[in-house]
Amino acid sequence: MKKLIICALVLAFLCASAAKGYCAVKYINGYTRNNGTYVSGHYRDTSNDGYSYNNANNLGYNSY
């Protein structure tokens, strides 16, 4: 029984860590460029996996 609980916990940890790595999204604070243009705060995909289906815009983080 103890082995079963340990295996379940390890499996849950592996699934949680895999899901976290699936899409890495970071919030970028708003800032003003050198030319005076203000860029509002937004979310950026930092996973660098090249897939467009799991980027921040497609997942609804940046709703414009």
PyMOL commands that set and color helices and strands:
alter all, ss='L'
color gray80, all
select helices_A, chain A and resi 2-22+52-54
alter helices_A, ss='H'
color red, helices_A
select strands_A, chain A and resi 25-28+31-32+38-39+42-45
alter strands_A, ss='S'
color yellow, strands_A
deselect
rebuild
show_as cartoon
